[in-house]
Amino acid sequence: MLHFNRCHHLKKITQKCFSSIHVKTDKHAQRFLSRTFALAELRKSWYSTHSLVGDKNIILMGPPGAGKTTVGRIIGQKLGCCVIDVDDDILEKTWNMSVSEKLQDVGNEQFLEEEGKAVLNFSASGSVISLTGSNPMHDASMWHLKKNGIIVYLDVPLLDLIHRLKLMKTDRIVGQNSGTSMKDLLKFRRQYYKKWYDARVFCESGASPEEVADKVLNAIKRYQDVDSETFISTRHVWPEECEQKVSAKFFSEAVIEGLASDGGLFVPAKEFPKLSCGEWKSLVGATYVERAQILLERCIHPADIPAARLGEMIETAYGENFACSKIAPVRHLSGNQFILELFHGPTGSFKDLSLQLMPHIFAHCIPPSCNYMILVATSGDTGSAVLNGFSRLNKNDKQRIAVVAFFPENGVSDFQKAQIIGSQRENGWAVGVESDFDFCQTAIKRIFNDSDFTGFLTVEYGTILSSANSINWGRLLPQVVYHASAYLDLVSQGFISFGSPVDVCIPTGNFGNILAAVYAKMMGIPIRKFICASNQNHVLTDFIKTGHYDLRERKLAQTFSPSIDILKSSNLERHLHLMANKDGQLMTELFNRLESQHHFQIEKALVEKLQQDFIADWCSEGECLAAINSTYNTSGYILDPHTAVAKVVADRVQDKTCPVIISSTAHYSKFAPAIMQALKIKEINETSSSQLYLLGSYNALPPLHEALLERTKQQEKMEYQVCAADMNVLKSHVEQLVQNQFI
């Protein structure tokens, strides 16, 4: 049966790890394998009959006014099964009085207990059950219901709820005291609903009960079809083209493995999920966390991460460690240009938007009792962001997950280097490499594909390697959220109406950030053009203009924008795979040619297809500094060098017929010497701390980044390792760190 595949894959991962663990851990391994097989049997029961639900109940949960009763009746008619309304069929029959009379008789707290007791004494199977709005506030009864049911949350827009309750002449609900508005109480109730649901139905404003019922049935089908959402390598060859079939992976496997075994990158086997216009409009007034929950639930199957657990991760990731409550706010710069501020996280770069969440996803996906070593190549910002993110895991997870960040010893800014080194913790280390980022990234890919070395680490130390660069799908996916959120903010602020097109301009090196914007468009955000902004290392600009990716005779230049000092752009492979209709054979040929001959040319049809959506140009060092200077003088806003690159390119190529959102990928505090040079401030040789205080005295926007300022105050210099640009030396460092952490 289909359900077996997921458990079979999980078993293989577990066996790979446990085959090398010492005898003393065998009992733990057996316990986990037993749990895996029990899960397989549990899944099997869900397919035991031809019915959609078998002996399981469909449990509709939501606030008062969500339409649970009406929707439940429609679903019951469609499925030909029993329909149970908790209010009418359980509570009132148990109490021999109406619910409103009971509430008036016993009060709020006692009502919840009485309601819970009545539900605990009830059981059903193969039915549609419509809960009361207050059922989720009683834990014991909800656990009782959850054992034999799929809980579907009807998430209805707040204004719709209030309007419906007025029509129903409902003036009081459980928990409402004098002075508490209906709006505030409904908001308060959400914390109880998000604890329990297995699937969410995001209801559009004004949706009919029939439309909601169809959405419920689709949500249940998706929930039960545990093998429907898989990932393939960009170099995957479909069975009819190849004798040997390459098995697809589940989300959790793609996250754990990082890089596909054939050297390709994982991508969804099917299309990205798409939200309707009405669903997007319902998110206009939502917070960043709420938007992230809706979008990521659509992209991650609950068999990989249950919706309630995913919600907990998102709330943890985008909590107090972000300096701005909006997480990724949009600011009007001038004319039709808007700045998407992606630097409010703890390390001051856009990488935080992924790397505060990705470690929690990774820790959830890996089997218990397995050790994982995360290898990361950084061109400047990823190193500190990944070390910071994984250091925030709980104690148990930090004991089984460690991180090594390889950075070009002389290829990042002084502040970035100090930040990477200073971010080392008990489960994370920094290693300087005497080469450039491209070498670091290529070396890591080669280490992953060295089966002798990875097998040795597994057998000898019980440790499996993985990645947290944007080559890892779990790292790339969260970036989709902020591109969608930026558009919704423009709608919310009244600059555009939903459906109006925008352009995005993104400083681009490894192609991950701009690819995330492509995925946002696939989900329904109306992005017109993707503007790829390069610095002097403009291999991507040249490729977009010509279709020729040429590294011959091209040397990496060190610039004021080091995070895009990249020549080998990994995520470009994902986009070419998408444009070429998932032609894995072509991707294999192109990127093998790049590796062996240092260039490739795509056919004219693909070039034209690329240029339909993409515009590209590049910016010189002088233009970068001039943009920082002129923007400050005209608007009082300080751009970091990467954002300045994007601003120069946007000024040059964008036609000003629609808004353009410029991604500000880092805070200027990380590049104080370049900023001071651009603003013609003479005291360039001051300490990092004094440089930031001096910039702060200008009272510019955005204000100084407090977390980065605190970093400059750290007096203690941390030690770190430096190694030669040699594969054997890097592998030796990895082995030594594995020994130190896990043995």
Secondary structure as GFF3:
##gff-version 3
##sequence-region A 1 743
A	DSSP	alpha_helix	3	18	.	.	.	ID=ss1
A	DSSP	three_ten_helix	23	25	.	.	.	ID=ss2
A	DSSP	alpha_helix	26	45	.	.	.	ID=ss3
A	DSSP	beta_strand	57	61	.	.	.	ID=ss4
A	DSSP	alpha_helix	68	79	.	.	.	ID=ss5
A	DSSP	beta_strand	83	85	.	.	.	ID=ss6
A	DSSP	pi_helix	86	91	.	.	.	ID=ss7
A	DSSP	alpha_helix	92	95	.	.	.	ID=ss8
A	DSSP	alpha_helix	99	106	.	.	.	ID=ss9
A	DSSP	alpha_helix	108	120	.	.	.	ID=ss10
A	DSSP	beta_strand	128	130	.	.	.	ID=ss11
A	DSSP	three_ten_helix	135	137	.	.	.	ID=ss12
A	DSSP	alpha_helix	139	146	.	.	.	ID=ss13
A	DSSP	beta_strand	149	155	.	.	.	ID=ss14
A	DSSP	alpha_helix	158	167	.	.	.	ID=ss15
A	DSSP	alpha_helix	182	193	.	.	.	ID=ss16
A	DSSP	beta_strand	199	202	.	.	.	ID=ss17
A	DSSP	alpha_helix	209	224	.	.	.	ID=ss18
A	DSSP	beta_strand	230	233	.	.	.	ID=ss19
A	DSSP	three_ten_helix	239	241	.	.	.	ID=ss20
A	DSSP	beta_strand	249	250	.	.	.	ID=ss21
A	DSSP	alpha_helix	251	257	.	.	.	ID=ss22
A	DSSP	beta_strand	266	268	.	.	.	ID=ss23
A	DSSP	alpha_helix	277	282	.	.	.	ID=ss24
A	DSSP	alpha_helix	288	299	.	.	.	ID=ss25
A	DSSP	alpha_helix	307	317	.	.	.	ID=ss26
A	DSSP	beta_strand	330	334	.	.	.	ID=ss27
A	DSSP	beta_strand	337	341	.	.	.	ID=ss28
A	DSSP	alpha_helix	352	355	.	.	.	ID=ss29
A	DSSP	alpha_helix	358	365	.	.	.	ID=ss30
A	DSSP	beta_strand	371	377	.	.	.	ID=ss31
A	DSSP	alpha_helix	382	391	.	.	.	ID=ss32
A	DSSP	alpha_helix	395	400	.	.	.	ID=ss33
A	DSSP	beta_strand	401	408	.	.	.	ID=ss34
A	DSSP	alpha_helix	414	422	.	.	.	ID=ss35
A	DSSP	beta_strand	428	433	.	.	.	ID=ss36
A	DSSP	alpha_helix	437	448	.	.	.	ID=ss37
A	DSSP	alpha_helix	451	461	.	.	.	ID=ss38
A	DSSP	beta_strand	463	467	.	.	.	ID=ss39
A	DSSP	alpha_helix	473	476	.	.	.	ID=ss40
A	DSSP	alpha_helix	479	492	.	.	.	ID=ss41
A	DSSP	beta_strand	502	507	.	.	.	ID=ss42
A	DSSP	alpha_helix	512	522	.	.	.	ID=ss43
A	DSSP	beta_strand	527	534	.	.	.	ID=ss44
A	DSSP	alpha_helix	539	546	.	.	.	ID=ss45
A	DSSP	beta_strand	548	550	.	.	.	ID=ss46
A	DSSP	three_ten_helix	562	564	.	.	.	ID=ss47
A	DSSP	alpha_helix	572	579	.	.	.	ID=ss48
A	DSSP	alpha_helix	584	597	.	.	.	ID=ss49
A	DSSP	beta_strand	599	601	.	.	.	ID=ss50
A	DSSP	alpha_helix	604	613	.	.	.	ID=ss51
A	DSSP	beta_strand	614	618	.	.	.	ID=ss52
A	DSSP	alpha_helix	621	635	.	.	.	ID=ss53
A	DSSP	alpha_helix	641	653	.	.	.	ID=ss54
A	DSSP	beta_strand	660	664	.	.	.	ID=ss55
A	DSSP	three_ten_helix	668	671	.	.	.	ID=ss56
A	DSSP	alpha_helix	672	678	.	.	.	ID=ss57
A	DSSP	alpha_helix	688	696	.	.	.	ID=ss58
A	DSSP	alpha_helix	706	713	.	.	.	ID=ss59
A	DSSP	beta_strand	721	723	.	.	.	ID=ss60
A	DSSP	alpha_helix	727	742	.	.	.	ID=ss61
###
